[in-house]
Structures are given as structure tokens and as C-alpha cells.
């Protein structure tokens, strides 16, 4: 895992986000309409069945959604008096995740019009230290890299486009699909 931690320096909405800090969320990639984050599942994040609590998976997906909805570096003229929030969300749990696994959430804008947007977030679980998911998982792009990566921790290679992960960071097995509807509102 990258040695990044959540901070306001990574994305303005994370300043003072104590829930994301407690969860140990790491920002892997940010771009307009896109965010990729990771976290390790700890014992206090499990339910009585020994699996990730659904609320933890939901909160993790919601953080990726929020990061994708709000610009990390506002453009000149950006109205600082507005924020983008959830107007509604749906989550479908597909499989379990367990203590020690690393969750990855990949959030992408699918559509936007005026003050409304639609985002999809896929949430994956992988055992640390195991081979990455195969490229056939539909996430990332397969590359036959014979040389080690030359990027810093948390950085994506220059040829990686928003919404993709490089082959060495493919996220594992899909455990949840999160769909968020956003709305830009006045900040009070």
C-alpha cells in the first residue's frame, strides 16, 4: 500500500474529515470526475459474522464518490460558496471482505447536467501480497511491464487514464457496486 494518508493537502474536502482519517483511507488517484482510494480492513470494521460491516463498505464508497464529485484543485473563478453532495445513492453488495484485506474503490462520473451528476463506484477486495486480479476483471489495463514502475507511492504512471488502474495495482475481487446521484448546492 502507498504511504499516503488522508489530508486536506490531498483534497480540500478531506480537511477535517475525521471519519475518512479514522478509516485509514489513502488517496491513490484524483482527476476531474474520478477518484481511486484504498484502505485496509481492521477488526473494528467487521460485523458479527467476521466480515466487513456493510456500513464500512458504504462509507468507503461514499468517500470515493465525494472525492470524484468535488474538484481537488478548483479552476479560477470556481465559486467557493458551493459544494457537491449526494442527493441519493444505491449500493449492491456482491461478496464479502475480511480483516486484513485491502479495499479499493474506483469512482467515475457517468453523466452530468447543470447541478446534477451520476457516478458509479466499484469496490474491490484483495489479500495483501497476493497476485493482482487478472486484466479480464475489466478494471485497469493490462501491460506486460518487464521493468519496475518508476512512479512514487500513490502516483499513477503517466500513461494511465482516469478510470483505469495500472496492472500492478489491479484491485482484486469486486465486492460492491455503488451508484451515487449528486447535486451542487450552496455551502452554508
N, C-alpha and C positions, 0 to 999 in steps of 0.2 A: 504494500500500500504506500502511496505517496505520503510524504511527511508534512502535508498541508493540513491546516486546521481551519475551521470556520472563523472568519473575522470580518470586520467591516471593511478592511482593506481589499478583501476578495470581491465582495459585492456589497453595495450600500445597505441593502435590506437586512444583511446579517449582523450589522452593528446592533448589539443589544438583543439578538435572537438567542436567548438562553436555552430554549428547547433544542435548537439545532446544535448548539455548543455541547449540551449535555449528551445528546445522541452521538457526538463524535463525528459529525458529518464532514467529509472532505470534498472540496470542490475540485473536480477533475477538468472540466471544460465549460466555458461560457461563451455564448455568441448570441446575436440577436435572434430571439425566439428559440434558443436551445440552452440546455444545461445538462451536464452529466455530473453526478455526485456518487460518493461511496461512503459506507460505514460498516464497521464490524458489529455483529450481533453479540451483545453481552448478556449475561444471565438475567439481569434485571429487566431485560426487554422481552422475556419469554412469558408465555401463558402457562396455565396449569398442566398442559399436555407436553410441555418441554419444547414447544415450537415458538417461533416469533409471534408475538401478540399482534393481532390484526391492526390494532391502533398504532403500533410502532411502524408497521409497513405503510399504513395510510399516512402517518406524519412524515415519513421519509419521502414518499411520493409527492406529498403536498409541498415540501421544501423544494424539490426539483421543479415542480410546477411554478412556484412563486419566483424562483430564480430565472426561469425561462420567460415569464411574463413581464418582468421589470428590467429595464436596461441597466447593465453593470456600469457602463460609462455613458451617462446621458449626453445626447447631442447638444450643441449650442442652441439655445432657445428652448430647451426642454423645460416644460412647466414643472417646477419643483413642488407645486401645490397639488399634484395628482399622484395616485398610486394605482397599481392594478392588483385586484384581489379576486378571489374565487366567487363566482355567482352560483356555482353548483358543481358537484363532482360525483363521479361514479367510480367504484373500484370493484374489480373482479379478482378474487383470489384463486390462483390456478394450482399452486403447490406450496408445500411448507418450506420454511427455512429454519435452521437450527443454530444454537450457540456456536460461536467461532466462525461461522460463515461470513463472507463479505458480500454485502448487498451493493448493487449498482443500480442507479436509476438514470434513465436516459429520457429527457423531456424534449419534445419538439412541438412547435406551433404548427398546426394543420391549416388554420384559416383565421383571418381577422377582418373585421369590417367596423369602421368607426371606433366605438369604445368597447367592442366585444371581441372575444377571441376564443379559439378552440385549441386545446393542447392534449397530446397523448403522452403518457409516461409509461415506459416499460420498466419493470423492476425485476432484477435477476439476483440469484444467489449462487455463490461458488465457494468451495472449500479453499482456504488459503494454501498456496503451494502446490495445487493440483494443476494439470494442464488446462489451458484456456478452452472455452467452448469452441466447437468446430465452426468454421465460417458458414456452414449450412444453417446455423441458427438464425440467419437473416439479419444479424447485427454486425456492424463493422465491415471491414473489407479485408479479404484475405490477401496477404502478401507473403511471398517467400523471402523473408529477410534473412540473409546469411550474415549480416553484420549486426552488432548490438545497437540498440537505439542510442541516438545522440541528443536526446532531449532531457531536460531537467525533470525531477519528480513533479507530477501534476501537470506537465506540459504535454500537449499532443504534437506529433510530428507535423511539419509544415504542410504535407500533402493530405492531411486528414481534414475532411469537410465537416461542417456542423451536422450533427445527427449520426456520425459514424464514429466508431472507435477503432484504433489500430489493432492489428491481430494480437499483439501481446497484452492487450487489456480487454479482450472479449470477456463479457461479464458472467457467464455461467448459464444456469437454467432459469427460464422465465417462470416467475412465481406469482406475478400480479400485473394486471393492466389497469391503469388509472387514466380516466378521461376527465379533464377539467375545462370548465367554461369560465372565462374571465370577464371582468368588467373594470374599466378605468373610471375611478371616482375621485372626487376632491379629497385631499388629505385634510383632516380636521385637527 
